[in-house]
Amino acid sequence: MSRTKSMLLVALCSCSAAPGTPSAAKRPAPELKVWGSLRELMHEGRTESRVAIASVIATPHVYAVGAVAGMRGEITVVDSTAWLALGDRAAGRAAVGAADEGAALLVASSVASWSRAPIGEDIPFADLDQRIESLARAAGIDVDQAFPFLIEGELTDVQWHVLKGPPSSPATPHDHADNAVRGEQATMTGTLVGFFSRHHQGVFTHMGRNVHAHVVSPTAAIAAHADQVSVRASSILALPR
């Protein structure tokens, strides 16, 4: 190759970004661990324990959401503290402690430090997935990777459920939620513990959704799967630092 052609190739390779404009560095997502899948849980009857909850929360700063073995309840982990809500407990109320329980489905990540910023305007439930994605992208998160998030503050139009056992037959994708304790609240102060992914539908997000989130309100003893939730402006979005 001639010296002129070599210089031209070097010049072309050096011009991928505008002069003086460095490429924006994306924050690497923390490692996610997933045991089981929604597809196996709902369509294949795989409700057995896939991991002991106690072994997961033995790692510091773990955040997780999932279903208790046997589809008997919901598991939510906040900073390695496990909230267990069982459908046979009064109104599906949650309590701290995992005892010897296992999870049929669990997605978890260890996050030692969070970056927190106020949310500028209300987020209706219909826009939740898209707004989480756009806010994370603006914060430098690589949204092509799955990542955990928290939303802390005032939640509205909250609808939630706690599983109370497997359906009689896995006939439709929504049978599991029909065999559940359900609740709703017009407004509450609480935390959404969630995971975003564009690539895990049928694994840990439902089909057509990119977010799987649980709502936690210690004062109301709620730690349950969020079927619907909107977010008020000035609530805080926390993303892995």
C-alpha positions as CSV (number, residue, x, y, z in Angstrom):
1,M,0.0,0.0,0.0
2,S,1.4,3.4,-0.9
3,R,2.3,6.0,1.8
4,T,-0.5,8.3,0.5
5,K,-3.2,5.6,0.8
6,S,-2.0,4.7,4.3
7,M,-2.2,8.3,5.4
8,L,-5.8,8.5,4.0
9,L,-6.9,5.5,5.9
10,V,-5.5,6.9,9.1
11,A,-7.3,10.2,8.5
12,L,-10.6,8.4,7.8
13,C,-10.3,6.3,11.0
14,S,-9.6,9.5,13.1
15,C,-12.7,11.3,11.9
16,S,-15.5,9.2,13.5
17,A,-16.2,12.0,15.9
18,A,-16.3,15.7,15.2
19,P,-13.1,17.6,16.0
20,G,-13.0,18.6,19.6
21,T,-16.1,16.4,20.5
22,P,-15.0,13.4,22.6
23,S,-17.2,10.3,22.4
24,A,-19.6,10.1,25.3
25,A,-18.6,7.4,27.7
26,K,-21.4,5.1,28.8
27,R,-21.5,3.8,32.3
28,P,-21.2,0.0,32.4
29,A,-24.2,-1.7,33.9
30,P,-23.7,-3.8,37.1
31,E,-23.8,-7.5,36.6
32,L,-27.3,-9.0,36.7
33,K,-28.0,-12.6,37.9
34,V,-31.2,-14.3,36.8
35,W,-32.6,-17.6,38.1
36,G,-35.6,-19.1,36.3
37,S,-37.8,-17.2,33.8
38,L,-41.3,-15.9,33.4
39,R,-41.7,-18.2,30.4
40,E,-40.8,-21.3,32.5
41,L,-42.8,-20.1,35.4
42,M,-46.1,-19.4,33.6
43,H,-46.0,-21.7,30.6
44,E,-43.9,-24.7,31.7
45,G,-45.0,-25.1,35.3
46,R,-41.4,-24.6,36.6
47,T,-42.4,-23.3,40.1
48,E,-39.7,-25.1,42.1
49,S,-37.0,-23.2,43.9
50,R,-34.1,-22.1,41.6
51,V,-32.1,-20.3,44.3
52,A,-32.1,-20.0,48.0
53,I,-33.0,-16.4,48.9
54,A,-30.6,-16.4,51.9
55,S,-27.7,-17.2,49.6
56,V,-28.5,-14.2,47.4
57,I,-28.8,-11.6,50.2
58,A,-25.5,-12.9,51.7
59,T,-23.8,-10.6,49.1
60,P,-23.8,-6.9,50.2
61,H,-26.0,-4.2,48.6
62,V,-28.2,-6.6,46.6
63,Y,-31.4,-5.5,45.0
64,A,-33.8,-8.1,43.5
65,V,-37.3,-8.9,42.5
66,G,-39.0,-12.2,41.9
67,A,-41.5,-14.9,42.8
68,V,-41.3,-17.3,45.8
69,A,-41.1,-21.0,45.0
70,G,-44.5,-22.5,44.3
71,M,-45.7,-19.1,43.2
72,R,-46.8,-18.6,46.8
73,G,-45.7,-15.0,47.0
74,E,-43.3,-12.2,46.0
75,I,-39.7,-11.5,47.0
76,T,-38.3,-8.0,47.0
77,V,-34.7,-7.3,48.1
78,V,-33.6,-3.8,49.1
79,D,-29.9,-3.4,50.0
80,S,-29.7,-7.1,51.0
81,T,-32.8,-6.9,53.2
82,A,-35.4,-9.3,51.9
83,W,-39.1,-8.4,52.0
84,L,-41.3,-11.5,51.7
85,A,-45.0,-11.2,50.9
86,L,-47.0,-14.5,50.9
87,G,-50.4,-14.8,49.4
88,D,-51.7,-16.9,52.4
89,R,-50.6,-14.1,54.8
90,A,-53.3,-11.6,55.7
91,A,-54.0,-9.5,52.6
92,G,-50.6,-10.5,51.2
93,R,-48.8,-8.2,53.6
94,A,-45.0,-8.3,53.6
95,A,-42.5,-8.9,56.3
96,V,-38.7,-8.7,56.5
97,G,-37.0,-12.1,56.4
98,A,-36.5,-14.9,54.0
99,A,-36.1,-17.8,56.4
100,D,-35.6,-20.9,54.3
101,E,-37.5,-19.8,51.3
102,G,-36.4,-20.2,47.7
103,A,-37.3,-18.2,44.6
104,A,-38.8,-19.7,41.4
105,L,-37.8,-16.5,39.6
106,L,-35.3,-13.9,40.7
107,V,-33.4,-11.1,39.0
108,A,-30.7,-9.5,41.2
109,S,-27.9,-7.1,41.1
110,S,-25.4,-5.8,43.7
111,V,-25.2,-2.0,43.6
112,A,-22.8,-0.4,46.1
113,S,-23.5,3.2,45.1
114,W,-26.4,5.0,43.4
115,S,-26.6,8.3,41.5
116,R,-29.8,10.1,42.5
117,A,-31.6,12.9,40.6
118,P,-35.2,14.4,40.9
119,I,-37.7,13.5,38.2
120,G,-38.8,16.7,36.4
121,E,-42.4,15.9,35.5
122,D,-45.1,13.3,36.3
123,I,-44.6,9.9,34.6
124,P,-47.9,8.1,33.8
125,F,-47.7,4.3,33.8
126,A,-48.2,4.1,30.0
127,D,-44.9,6.1,29.6
128,L,-42.9,4.4,32.4
129,D,-40.7,2.1,30.3
130,Q,-39.9,4.8,27.7
131,R,-39.2,7.5,30.4
132,I,-36.9,5.2,32.4
133,E,-35.0,4.4,29.2
134,S,-34.6,8.1,28.2
135,L,-33.7,9.3,31.7
136,A,-31.1,6.5,32.0
137,R,-29.6,7.3,28.6
138,A,-29.4,11.0,29.5
139,A,-27.5,10.0,32.7
140,G,-24.9,8.0,30.6
141,I,-26.3,4.5,31.2
142,D,-25.9,2.0,28.4
143,V,-29.5,1.3,27.8
144,D,-28.7,-1.6,25.5
145,Q,-27.7,-3.5,28.7
146,A,-30.1,-4.5,31.4
147,F,-29.8,-2.4,34.6
148,P,-31.5,-2.0,38.0
149,F,-33.2,1.3,39.1
150,L,-35.0,2.7,42.1
151,I,-37.7,5.4,42.2
152,E,-38.3,6.9,45.6
153,G,-41.1,9.3,46.4
154,E,-44.8,9.8,45.7
155,L,-46.5,7.0,43.7
156,T,-50.0,7.3,42.3
157,D,-52.7,5.0,40.9
158,V,-50.8,2.0,42.3
159,Q,-52.1,-1.5,41.6
160,W,-50.2,-4.5,42.9
161,H,-50.5,-8.2,43.4
162,V,-49.0,-11.0,45.5
163,L,-49.1,-14.5,44.2
164,K,-50.8,-17.1,46.3
165,G,-50.1,-20.3,44.4
166,P,-49.9,-21.7,40.8
167,P,-52.9,-21.5,38.5
168,S,-54.9,-24.7,37.9
169,S,-53.6,-24.7,34.4
170,P,-51.1,-22.4,32.5
171,A,-53.7,-21.6,29.8
172,T,-53.0,-18.0,29.3
173,P,-50.0,-15.7,30.2
174,H,-52.1,-13.9,32.8
175,D,-53.4,-16.9,34.8
176,H,-50.7,-16.5,37.4
177,A,-52.0,-13.0,38.4
178,D,-55.6,-14.3,38.6
179,N,-54.5,-16.5,41.5
180,A,-53.2,-13.7,43.6
181,V,-54.0,-11.2,46.4
182,R,-54.6,-7.8,44.8
183,G,-54.5,-4.3,46.1
184,E,-54.7,-0.7,45.0
185,Q,-54.0,2.6,46.5
186,A,-54.6,6.1,45.0
187,T,-51.3,7.5,46.3
188,M,-48.5,6.3,48.6
189,T,-45.0,7.2,49.5
190,G,-42.8,4.3,48.7
191,T,-40.0,2.9,46.5
192,L,-40.1,1.1,43.2
193,V,-37.4,-1.5,42.9
194,G,-37.1,-2.3,39.2
195,F,-35.1,-3.7,36.4
196,F,-35.0,-2.4,32.8
197,S,-34.1,-4.4,29.8
198,R,-34.8,-4.3,26.1
199,H,-33.8,-7.9,25.7
200,H,-35.4,-10.0,28.5
201,Q,-39.1,-10.1,27.6
202,G,-40.4,-13.5,28.7
203,V,-37.3,-13.9,31.0
204,F,-37.8,-11.3,33.7
205,T,-40.0,-8.7,32.0
206,H,-43.5,-9.5,30.7
207,M,-44.1,-9.6,26.9
208,G,-44.5,-6.1,25.6
209,R,-42.8,-4.5,28.6
210,N,-39.2,-3.5,29.3
211,V,-39.6,-2.9,33.1
212,H,-40.2,-5.4,35.9
213,A,-40.8,-3.5,39.2
214,H,-42.0,-4.1,42.7
215,V,-43.5,-1.5,44.9
216,V,-42.3,-1.3,48.5
217,S,-44.0,0.6,51.3
218,P,-42.7,-0.4,54.8
219,T,-45.4,1.7,56.6
220,A,-48.2,-0.1,54.7
221,A,-46.4,-3.5,54.9
222,I,-46.5,-3.8,51.1
223,A,-43.8,-5.3,49.0
224,A,-45.5,-6.6,45.8
225,H,-45.4,-6.8,42.1
226,A,-46.4,-3.5,40.6
227,D,-49.1,-4.1,38.0
228,Q,-49.6,-0.4,37.4
229,V,-48.0,2.7,39.0
230,S,-47.5,6.3,38.0
231,V,-44.8,8.6,39.4
232,R,-45.1,12.2,40.7
233,A,-42.6,14.8,39.7
234,S,-39.9,15.5,42.3
235,S,-39.7,11.8,43.1
236,I,-36.1,10.6,42.9
237,L,-34.7,8.3,40.2
238,A,-31.7,6.3,41.4
239,L,-29.4,4.7,38.8
240,P,-26.2,2.7,39.4
241,R,-23.2,5.0,39.8
